[in-house]
């Protein structure tokens, strides 16, 4: 497999290097789905709360990998704007449309780095009294943590590089890549 991305999909293909292949992502998402089924065998649906926009592809694939009934919800949260690093200020742009009281809930993130967004979201959602609240992320950058956060389901731990693809963007570009790529 080539370590480059097809030229037709990119604005500046020379600036990208594949970090995680589409096949590795597919395999890992299937494993995460199996783990969630083992950990949460209860009755009733699991609420998967995708954090827009970056989590939508991971969440769709993960939802299909889970055998238990899943309800899909989204929240829009911003801490980045158009830059490559967090502003440190979290804003809720879109809240949930339903109550999660008494439900098993999994927050679905594309990437966890500073922990600022997830710390805020955990506090916000725990106040809504779910039966359980867990976190699943495709990518984890533990060396960037500014706030401690426990991630229950991690797809891949990655180095401190700026990545795009599989839902992750830079200034709204590159989300549609099948791979996770380092933006150099």
Buried (B, 14 or more C-beta within 10 A) or exposed (E): EEEBBEEEBBEEEEBBBBBBBBEBBEEBBBEBBEBBBEBBEEEEEBBBBBBBBBBBBBBBBBBEBBEBEBBBBBBEBBBBEEEEEBEEEBEEEEEBEEEBEEBBBBBBBBBBBBBBBBBBBBEBBEEBEBEBBBBBBBBBBBEBBEEEBEBBBBBBEBEEEBBBBBBBBBEEBBBEBBBBBBBE
